[in-house]
Amino acid sequence: MQKLLSIIALVALSFNIYAQPDACPEWVFSVTKVHKTLDYYKSQAKLWENEINKNKKNADAWLNFFTAARMTNLFTPASEGQPYDMTEIAENIIQNIPNTFESEYLLFWQNNPSEEAYKHLQKAYEMAPYRYETYHDYITKSEFKRDTATIKKFSELWYNHEYYSPGITNWNYNVFMSVEPNAVLITQGDNDTYPLWLLQYLKNVRRDVAVLNAHILLQDDYRKTIFEEVGITLFNKKFEDFESRTAYFNAVIEHVVKHTDRPVYFGLSLTKPLQDLLDDNLYLTGLAYKYSEKEFDNKAVIRNNFENKFLIDYLKFSFHDDFSESVVRFMNQQYIPCLTVLHKHYTLSGESQKAEEVEQILMKIARESDREGEIAHFLEKTKEQ
């Protein structure tokens, strides 16, 4: 009997060791900060909703539920519809936890980009100046007004925050190194816009480059101001003159490339409709595309940028515990096109040592993004030529 009880106890102990613990709610970040799967966001949304049902005054639960729901909507295929009504969630937050950072921030989100909305943003910041969520929104507001002193202030707050990513900033430094002097650089996302402004206004890097976020350019007053400042002929049409937002968006960007004497570059986050529109005139120069109606030797440009301008040590080894490591690994995949061009060039010209250096970087990026087979196949074919 004693032996049987011992066996039962051992089995029970083994079960406790190997049993999966109940899922717990975790702090949920936007995909621009941390990459997670759709299943993760779905699970976290339900877990945080359970916490709300226990206590409707739980501000952390509301904010995490909101973020998880928003990310769930973002990753859910359009054909399946939107699982969550974000306006309804925002209204519930405002009703259940009024006069909190979360409710003021959501009032801003709900009414953005009106002047009334920015009053709520200011109140949220005053309530919790250590909360990073307001920093990017303040930078956007300041860019609308071309208030570079405030851009610098909030860039510094972000730079000194625990959720700042050195890897994302390193990547953006090499974007700047991919463009020539006095260029216009058109970007489309958060992670290829805010870090560039941080580098310019906080670190005094490439102040000669005009960084224009394509989505912000759709604001009429801002576009008029920045076009005059940068030296682009004014675009007098309005959204109502076009059949769709995409058509309006493309027309604004096409106007830029046709009506400035400055060299024009694009970040690598081009939307497909815009890439299709410009594709015949886009030339890879590293981590950017140059718009040019004349052909040129972009391989030589890539080589010069990589060998003489890029900072690449962080690609080989990082001493930082990067909060946004999953995002950095995703962004680093955008080195693959220019590195494959370089590897092929070095291999064919007999520069084996340089080819080996590029190969090691390529394979490290491949391992970190589950693309080892694809990159190994490319490298093997290049060596056979």
N, C-alpha and C positions, 0 to 999 in steps of 0.2 A: 504494500500500500504506500509506504514511504517513498519507494522508488518511483511509483506511478505519479505521486504528487510532485516529486522532483522533476520528472519529465514534463508534466503539465506546466510547472513553474518556468522551466527552461523554454518551452514553446511560447508561453506568454511573454517572457522577456524578449525572445527573438522577434515576436510580433511587434512589440513596442519599439524595438530598434529599427525595424525595417518599414513599419507602417508610415504612410504619408500623413503628415499633420494636416489638420483642417486649414484650408486656404485662409489667409489673413489679408485684410486690406493694406495696401501699401500707398505711400505718397505717389501720386500720378503726375507725370510731367508731360508737357507737350512733346510731340514727335520732333520738334526742332531742338529739343534738349536731350532726349533719350529715345532711342528706337525700340519699340516693342511690337508684338504681333496683335492682330485684330482680336484673337482669342483672349489675350491678356487684358486688353481694354474692356472687352465684354465682361470678363470675370470681375475686374475691379469695379466696374460700374455697378454691378449687382451687389458686391460686397459693401461698397460705400452707401448704396441705397438702403441696405439692411441697417447700417449704422444710423442713418437718418431716421429710420422707422423706430429705432430705440430712443432717439433724442433729436427732435426737430430743431433744437438750438445748437447743434454741433456744427460750428462753422467750418472746421477742417473737413468734416464729412461732406458738407455741401460743395465746397470748392473742389475736392477730389472727385466727387460724383460728376460735377459739371465737366471737369477736364476729361475724365474717362468717357463720358457720354459724347463729348465733342470729338474725341479721337475715334470712338466707335463709328460715329457718323462719317468721319473722314475716310476711314478704311473700308467701310461697307460698300460693295459694288452698287453703282447707281441704279441698276436694274432691280435691286432689292428694296429701294427706298431708304429713308432715313429713320433709324430705330427710335431716335429721341428728338423731341421738340425742344430745341435749345432756348427758345424764347420763354416757353412755359417754365423750364427749370430756372432760368434767370429770375423770372417773376416770383417763383416760390422762395428763392434765396432772399430776395428783397423783402418779401413778406415775413419770413420766419426769423431772419437774423438782421433786422434793420440796424442802421448806424454802426456797422462793422466794416472792417477792411474789405471783406468779401462782398458785402452788399454794395458798397460804394464802387468797387472795381467792376462789378457786374452791371451796375447802372451805367458806368462808362461804356462797357462792352455793348450794352443794349442800344445805346444812343450814338455811338461813334459814327462819324467824326464831327458831330456838332459842337458848337462852343459850350453848350450846356453839358455835354458829355465830359468835356475836359475839366469842368468844375468838380465832377465826381472823381476824376482821376487825381486831381490835386488833393482832394479830401482823403482819398485812399492812401496816397503817398504820405501825407501829414500824419495819418494814423499809424502807419508802419513804414518808415523810411528805409528799413532794412529789407523789406520784401522786394525781391527782384522783379516781380511781375510787372510793376509800373515802369521800369526803366526803359524798355524798348518803346513803349507807347509815348513816353516823354520825348525820346529821341525823334520819333516820327513827327510828333507835334512840332518840335523845334525845327525839324527839316522843312516842314511846310512854311514856317516863318523865316527860314534861313538864319535861325538863331544859333550860331555855331558855338557860342559860349555855353549855352545850355546843353547842346549835344556833347560837348567836352565834359561837362559836369556829370551827366548821367552815364557816359561811357566810362568815366573813372569809377563811379559807384559799381557799375557792372564788372569792370576789370578787377576790382578788389573783393568781389563777392565769391562765396564758395561755389556758386554755380557757373562761374566763368570757365571757358574751355580754352586752354592754350593750343590744343591741336587744331581747333577750328580757326583760330587766329593765325597759326602757322600756315595753314592751307591758304587763307586769304592773302597773306603776305606774298605767296608765290603767284596768286592771281595778279596782284599789282606788278610783279616782275615779268608777267607775260604780255604787258602792254607797253607801247612806246610813249615817249614824252608828250604831255598835253593832250592825251587821249580823252575821248568820251567813252566811259565804260557803262554799259547798260546791264543791270542785274534784274532778277525777278523774284528772289526768295529772301527769307530772313537771314539765313546763315551765309549768304554771299553778298549781303548788303551792310548790316549793322557792324560786323567786324571790320569791314573796309573803312567805314566812317570812324570807328574807334582808332584804327591805325593812323588815319589822317589827322584827327583832331586831338588825340591823346599822345600819340607817338611821333607825330610829324612825318609820317611816311607817305610819299607820293601825293603831296598836296596839289601837284600839277594836274592830276587826273580828276575829271568831273564824273563822280559816281552817281548815276541816275537810275533809281529804281523804277522799272517800267510801270508798275501798278500805281505808284504815287504820281507818276506823270499824267495820269488820267484826271487828276484834279485841276480844273481850268486855271484857277488863280496861281497855284504853285507852278504849273507848266509855263505860264506867261513870265513869271519871275525868273525861273531857272533858265529858260531859253534865252532871255535877255542877258543874263549873267554869263552864260556859257558861250554865247555867240551862235545861236541857232535861230533861223528865221521863224517868226511866230506862226503857230498853227491855229487858224481862226475857226475851224469847224468844231462842232459840239457833238456830244453823244447822240442827240436827237437826229443828227444828219446821217446816222448809220443804221443798218438793219439789225445789228447785233453788237454786243459788247466786244466780241472777238474781232469783228470788222473794225470797230473804233480803235481798239487796242493796236491792231496791226497797222492801221493808218497812221497813228501817232509815231510808232517806231519807224515805219518806212519814211516818214517825214524827217526824222532825225538824221538818218543816213544820207538823205538827199539834200539836206539844207544846212550843212555845217562844213567848214573848211578843216575841222579837226579830225584826226583819225578816229574811227569808231570801232569799238570792240564790244563783244557780248560775253557775259558769263556763261558757264556751261549748263545752267539750269533753264535753257530755252524751252518754252512750250512747243509742242509739235507743230501747231499751226504756224507759229512764227518761224520755226526752223524750216518748214516747208517753203515759206514765203521767201526766205533769204538764202537758202541752202547753196545755190550756185555761186554765191559770192562770199561764203564763209571759209576762212582758212584757220586751222588750229595753230596756235602759237605757244601752247603749253597748257595753262589752265584757263584759256580764253580763246575766243574766235575773233579774228580780225575781219571786218567787212571790207572787201576790196573788189572793185569791178575789173581790176587788172590782175592777172596771174602773177605770183611771185614764189620764190623758193622758201616755203614755210619750214622745210626741214632744217635749213640753216638757222632760221630764227629759233626754232625749238631747241636746237643744239646749243646755241649761244645763251639762251635763257637758262637752260638746265645747268650748263657748265659754269656760267659766270654770274648768274643773278639769283637763282633759287637757293633757299635754305632747305637742305634735305636731311640733315641729321635726325630730325624728329621722325622721319620715315624709317630710319634704320633702328633707332632705339630711343625710347622716351623715359625720362626720369620723373615725369609727372603722373600722378594719379588723376586722370582726366575724367571728370564727372560725365562728360559727353562722349566717352570712348566709343560707344556704339554708333554715334553720329559721325565721329571722326573716321571710323573705319569705312562707313558708307561713302563719305565724301572722298576719301583717299582713292576709291575706285576710279575717280575721274582723272587720276594720273595715268591710268592704263593706256588710253589712246596715244598720248604723247610719248610714253615710255616704250610702247611697242614700236612706234616709228623710230625712236632713237636706237633701240636694240637692233632692229633690222639694218639701220644705217651703219652702226658700228661693226656689226658682223660682216656685212658685205665689203666694208672698207678695211677689214683686217685689224681693227682696233679691239683686240680680244679682251684686254683688261677693262676697258670702258664698257664693253658689252657685258662682261661678268658683273660689274657693279650694278648696272641697270637690271640685269636678270635677278640679282639678289633682292633688289627693292620690289621688283614685279612679283616675285614669288611670296614675299612677305605680305604684300597687299592681297595677293590671291588667297593665301592661307587665312587671313583675317576676314575674308569676305566669301569663303566657300567657293572659290573659283579656281582652285588649283588645277583641276583637270583641263579646263579651257585654256588657261595661260600656259601650262606645261605643253599642251598640244601646239600652241602657237610657237613657242620657243623651239620645239623640236623641228617644226617645219622650216623655221628660219635658218637653223643650223644646217639643214639638208640642202639649202639652195646654193 
